[in-house]
Amino acid sequence: MLTAKDHFDNFKVRWGINRYNYTVSPGLYAVGDPKQDSPVIVTANYKLTFDLLRKELAGQNLWVLVLNTKGINVWCAAGKGTFGTNELINRINKTKLEHVVSHRKIIIPQLGAPGVASQKVTKSSGFKVSFGPVRAKDIPEFLANGWNASNEMRTVSFDLKDRIVLTPMEIIPGLKFLLIPVILLLVFNIINHRGFDLNSLTETFFNLLSYVGAFLMGTFFVPVLLPYIPFRSFALKGLFLGSLWALVFFNFHSVFMFADNHLILIGNILLLLSISTYLALNFTGSSTYTSFSGTLRETIIVVPLVVAASIAGIGLLVAYTISNLG
């Protein structure tokens, strides 16, 4: 049963607090009062995953074999290789599972399938692999039906509620990307105003609002509107929404207290597009839409382009500042 502390810690980790230390020790755990003939379910050592699983298994009697996925959830770890064949075989051997249960069957989450070669596991450990449902809430019904999953249990859904739940984990870590425009804008405004004063602070604040808009395009609106935005690529989805925001910025730049100057406008638009594109690309790590190889290819192409656009944008702002000093 989950405690109040478990619920509070789960809430914190969804907001990026202590995210990279949120683990449980790998090993074999008992749920309820399992016997030698009780099922064995495999999961990751990301505590949020572990807590969700044991919450859904309340009232069941079974074993949970936790792999060392370095604090990563099942499907992400499967893509990275940490929820994989070798770790599964190693964990079966370390826990001496063959002496704990009388049968030779284990249940793997369906989203862990890309990382597990079932025949190799059986050959090396003697345990036959069965793939369970996508969601933990369906496991009791799966077990009651003789380890048979319905089509609905096999279907990967990623609806609006799922996507909204994940947005805090995009927003909080992404805030660090706003530090760069804060520093740049403040420096440029101090130089342009020939000193640090109320005017430079005021302009920096209103300037920053345009960057907050680009930030929210990448971290919030792309996840929320994911199925409805054109393009398969997450980076292109971010670029699409970023372009819409850039259009707003271009037409209402005076609201954000930017001068009506082509160097200023183009420079800032390049930076705004870079932010929305890159942050949208990051959401591939939270989505079931993508594969590891696809994400890797997209990252290799997009990151250099984002860096180049950012450098060009900063260069234009520097050029404006120099010309303004003259």
N, C-alpha and C positions, 0 to 999 in steps of 0.2 A: 504494500500500500504506500502511495506517495505521501510524504509529509508536507507540512506547510513550507519547510525550507526547500524541499525539492521543487515545489511549484514556484517559489520565489526565485530560486536559482535558474529554473527554466525560463522564467520571464526575463531575467537579466541577460541570459545568453542570447535570447532573441534580439536584444538591443545591443549586441556586440560586447557585452561586459563579461570578461573572463572567458571569451569564446575559445581561445586556443589552449586552455588548460582544463576544459570541461570534459573529463574522461572518467571511465571506471577501469579498474584493473582487468586485464584479459584473464579469462579462466572459465570455470564451469560454475554456474549459479543454479540454485534450486528455487522454483516458483511453486508455492503451495507445499505439498507433501509428495514429491515424485518418488516412484519406485523404479525397479530395474527395467520394467517394460514401458516406462513413460517416454513420450516423444522428446526429441532433442531439437531445439530451434537455434539456429546460428544467427548472430547479429554483430554489430560493430561496437567499439568501445567509446563512441560518442555518447555522453551521458544523456543528452536529450533523446536520442534514439532508444537507448536502453530504458529510460524512464517511460517513454511512450509505450514500448513493448510490454513492460511489466504491468503498466496500468491496464492495457487491453487484455492481458492474460489473467487478471484477477479472477480467482475462483477455479483456475486450472491447476493441474498438477503435472509439471513437466520440468525439463532441464533447459537452461539457456547457455549456450556456448558462445562466449564473447571473444572475438578476434581482436588482435592489436591492429587497429586501423589508424592509429596515431590521432585519435580524436576526430575522425572524419566519418560522416554518415555513410550508410551502406552503398548507395548508388554512386556517390562521388568516389568512395574508396575503391569500388569495383573498377571504375574508370582509371584510377591512379595505380591500381595493382596491389593496394594494401589489403583490400578485401578480396583475397585471391587464393588460388589453389595451394601454393606453398605454405601460406600462413594458416590455412584451414588444416592441412595435413599436420603441420607443426603443432597446432593447438590441440588437435585430437590426441597426438602422442603425448604432449606435456601433461594433459589432464588425465591420461590413462582412461580414456572414455570407454574403451572396450571392457574395462573391469567395473565400470559404473552401471552400464546398461546391458541388458541381455540381448537386445536386438542390434542390428547393424544398419540403421537408417537415420539420416539427419535431414532436417528441413532447412533449406536456404531461401532467403527472401528473393522474390522474382527479380527485383532490381539489382541483386547481387550476381545474377547469372553471367553478365559479361566478364566477370573476373574469375569465374570458377570453371575449371575443366573437370566435369563430373566423373568421366571415365578414369582420369588420372587419380582423382581422390579415392575412388573405389579400389583401384589397383594398388595404391600405396598404403591405404589405411584399412581397407576392408569394409568401409561404410558407404552405403549407397546414398546418392544425393537425390532428394526430391525438392522441387521448387514450389514454394508456398505462394500465397497471394501477394499482391502489390502492397496492400495496406495491412498494418498490424491488427486493426479492428476486425478484419475478416478471418483471422487465424482460428478463433474458436469454432466458427461455422465450418471452416476448412477441415479442422480435425474431426468434428462431428460427422462430416460427410465422407469419412474414410480417406482423408487426404486428397480429396478431389476439389479442384477450384472451378467455379463457374466462369463463364466468359467475362462477367462483370468484375470478378475478383482479379482477372488477368489484365484488365484494361487500365492503362496508365492515364489518369486524369490529372489535370493541372488547372483547376478552375480558379475563378476570381478570388475566392476565399484563400486558397492555397497561396496564390501569388501575393495577396495583401499581407498575409502573415509573414512572408519572407522579406518584405520591403524594409523593416527596421534594420535587418542585418546587411542591407545594402546602404542605407542612409548613414548609419553611425560610422562604419569604417570609412565611408566615402567622404566624410566631413574634412578629413585631412587634405583633400584635394582643393578645398576652398581656402586653405591657408595661403597657397601660392598667389591667387588673385588678390587676396587681402593685402599681402605684403607689397605686391607689384603696384596695385592701385594707390596704396598709401604713399609709396615712394614717389610715384609719378605726380601725384597731387601735391605733395610737399615741394617737389622741384618746380612744378608749374606755378605754384602760389608763392614761390620764393620763401618758403618757411612753413613750419608746423603751426597751424592755427585752426580756428573753428571751421573756416571755409574748406580747408583741405580734408578735415574729418567728415564734414557734411557730404562733400562730393564723394568721398570714399564709400560712405554708407550707401548712398543712392546708386553709385556705380556697382557696388557689390550685389545689389538686388537683382541686377541682370544676370549675374553669375549664379545666384541662388536659383533662378528660373532654369538655367541650363542644367544645374545640378539635379533639380527635381525631375527634369525630363529624363535623365539617365537612370536615376535611382528609384523613382516612384512611378512616373507615367509609363515608361517602357514596360515594367513588370505588370502593371495594372491593365494596360491595353495590349499586351503582348500578342494575342491571336489576331487582333484587328489591324495591326500596323503592317504595311507592306514589307516584303522582303523576308527571306529566311534567316539571313545573317543578323545577329543581335547588334553588331556594330552599325549596320545599315539602318536598323530600326532606330537606334539612338541618333544616327545622323539625320534621319527623316524628321523625328520630333525636334531635334536640335535646330534643323533648318526652319521649321515653323516658328520656333522661338526666336531664331535669328531674324526672321522677317518682322516679328513684333518689335524686336529691339531696333531694327533699322528704321522702322516707321515712327517709333516713339522713343528714340534715343534721348531726346531732351528731358523726358520724364526721369531718366536715370542720370541726368546731369552730365551727359557726354557732349563734347563740342561737335558741331556739325562740320566735321573734317574727314576726308576720305581715309587718311591714315588711321585715325582713331576708330572709325567705323569698321573698316576692313580688318584691322588688327584685333579688335574685340570680337568680331564675328568668328574669326579663325579660332580664337581661344574658346569661345562659347561652344562651337561645334566640336572641338577637341574634347571638352569636358563631357558633353552629352554622349558622344560616341564611345569614349573609353569606359565610362561608368555603365553604359548599357551592355557593353561587351562583358563586363564583370559579372553580369547576371547569369551568364552561361553556367557559372558555378552553383547556382541555385535551381536551375531549371532541368526538368527531365526531357526537354526538347532536343538536347544536344548530345553529341558523343565526344569522347576525349580527343580523338584524332581530328574531328571537325573543328573543335575549339582551338586546338593547337595550330591548325592551318590558319584559322581566322586571326588568331593572336599574332602570328608571325607576320602577317600582311598588315594588320591594322595598327599595331603599336608603333612601328617606324613612321607610318603616315601621320599618326596623332602627334608624335614627337616633332616631326618636321613642320606640321601646321602650327604647333604651339610656339616653336622657335621663330617661325615667320611672323606670327601674331605679335610676339614680344618685340621682335625687330622693328615692326611698324610703329609700335607704341614708343619705342626708344627714338626712332627717327622723328616722330612728332615732337617729342620732348626736346630733342636737340634743336629742331627748327624753331620751336617756341622760345627757347633760350636766346636764339639769335635775334 
